[in-house]
Amino acid sequence: MKLTPLAKAIIAIAILATAFFSIKRFAPGLLEKIVPAAKTKESQVPPKADLPAAPDGSQAGTPSAPVSLPGSEPGCTDKTEVRFYVWAWNSQMGGMLANGGPQAAQGSLMCANGVNLKFIREDMVDKMQEGLVAFATELSKGNAQPKNGVHFVAIMGDGSATFLKGVNDTLKKIGKDYQAKVVGSMGYSRGEDKFMGLPAWKQNPQAARGGLVAGYLRDGDWNIALKWLGDNGICNNPDEKTWDPNCLNWVAANDYIDAGEKYIAGYCEDRPVVEKGKKTGATKKVCVNGVVTWTPGDVNVAMKKGGLVSIVSTKEYSSQMPNTIIGIDKWMKANRPVVEGMLSAIFQAGDQIKSNPQALRKAAEISAVVYKEQDAAYWEKYFKGVTERDKQGLMVELGGSSVNNLADNLLLFGLTQGSQNLFAATYRVFGDIVVQQYPELVPNYPPVTEVLDTSYIQALAARQAPTTQAEVPKFEQAAKVTNVVSRRSWQINFESGKAAFSPDAYRNLDQLLNDLLVASATVVEVHGHTDSQGNPDKNMQLSEERAFAVKQWLEQKAPVNFPSGRIRVFAHGQTNPVAPNSTETGRAQNRRVEIVIGTTGG
């Protein structure tokens, strides 16, 4: 099963210096002892987190891209073996096709690039970290090609801040040259990871207050829900032993499958009622009515019980979960041709999968062998994603992934002219969330500049420019938003009576930019509002000018990420107050810019 690092980060810090996230298979009682329930901590609205823009779902490879279908026998065994830990995760289809099997196969792109790669399934993040530490330890003792541990691991981008915080704190003891760094990406989760809840929550996010969601806590799918809460100004109750009627509440599941089973079984608990982190003295019986999970957990929920819809997923938060390839800096610098060869093979295979169904089918066959689970038809079906009717007749979206080529990597890491670094935005957004929710346990994380090395990708691009374009969302100005993901007011200050930003506006603008980069497949509506002071007609004009100022600022900062048609402007003047205009406090609340993000799909 696929796990992300956020959950393991909290426990592992207290248990193992070398394993920051080893909590998934621990007993719930142990979790409670190590991660203290926040009984006196007030519930908080997670920091607003907008993620980078993503494609419209189409795979933008060239129809004429040549396809290489490798054989089944190991190929380049004369080369030094390079070991790579992976989850069972469809975002790695490019790597599967490039390798041809668990070991680089005869006729594979990996062998053609001089790399004898071995994929090893490993679902536990603490084991991934231990693999990197064991490798670096042997490397530091003078063995240039260690036999212990692994050269690379692949995890989700939204968990990379806490993963790298944990492992690099240990690796620093070996030496500053032995840090783990991100060097590329094989693909994305584009819908398979999701937050499922009652249809009423989708229609009105505020209806989720008091909800009880089952999930593997502090994990990647938990991240999705936390971002959604921040987007909609809803607080999160970080104590999974109490119930806050004003916030979203949690039931700790053993894993993503158990999360779905708790909903299916109608799991309930009697919990102390709290408000703002303080017990009220009351007790209430509450039952699971939401789930965070990934495929096949969402399939189980839909087919065994039904009644839940996808509130939000990596389809909308399309830059949240890039597959991130991580290796040890010292070894990678000493073996640059191998690293570049591996990345080149993966990117070439990504191009083939984008353009040729036969290549995807072959990659699915290899996935079934590497993961030792399901069959090729399963992996192919859920790579594409499907919409099916659940047991109660609701239509539910299941699965959804994509592969990355060289152009996609250049866009992801901000190396395309006019684009922002989408990985950096995701890294910061979710690093900030875990720090905000658990400051005592995760007080900080390393800056992205310390954990990212794009020189390998840049070297490939310098030798041969990408033959295809990166996938980017396409937006039609006339298309109406049919699914509102979030609606939130931003206090972006302007000079009095003008559409010019005041000096203190840029901090909120920068946060807004990062938030919208994460949710890159969404349309952005900018709604301008004023207070009731002055002429109504002039206020209407001023609200429009201020909304356009926000639009233009975003488009100038990242024209690739905010293409024509993505941002729409609406002027309301003084017509929609949210507070009385009779007081200065109320008027200040009414002078606002409201950001709505959504999709135009059916």
Secondary structure, DSSP 4 states (H G I P E B T S, - for coil): ----HHHHHHHHHHHBTTBTTTTTTS-HHHHHHHS---TTSPPBPPPP--B-----S-----TT-------SSB--TTSPEEEEEE-S-GGGHHHHHHH-SSBPBTT-HHHHTT-EEEEEE---HHHHHHHHHHHHHHHHTT-SS-SSS-SEEEEEGGGHHHHHHHHHHHHTTT-GGG-EEEEE--EEESSSEEEEE-HHHHH-GGGGTT-EEEE-TTSHHHHHHHHHHHHHT-EE---TTSB-TTEEEEEE-SSHHHHHHHHHTT-EEEEEEEETTEEEEEEEEEE--EEEEETTHHHHHHHHT---EEEEETTTSTTS-BEEEEEEHHHHHHTHHHHHHHHHHHHHHHHHHHH-HHHHHHHHHHHHHHHTSS-HHHHHHHHH-EEEE-TTS-EEEE--EEE--HHHHHHHBT-STT--BHHHHHHHHHHHHHHHH-TTT------HHHHB--HHHHHHHHHS--SSPPP-----TTPPP-EEEEEEEE---B-TTSSSBPGGGHHHHHHHHHHHHHSTTSEEEEEE---S-S-HHHHHHHHHHHHHHHHHHHHHH-TTTS-TTSEEEEE-TTSS-SS-TTSHHHHHHHS-EEEEEEE---
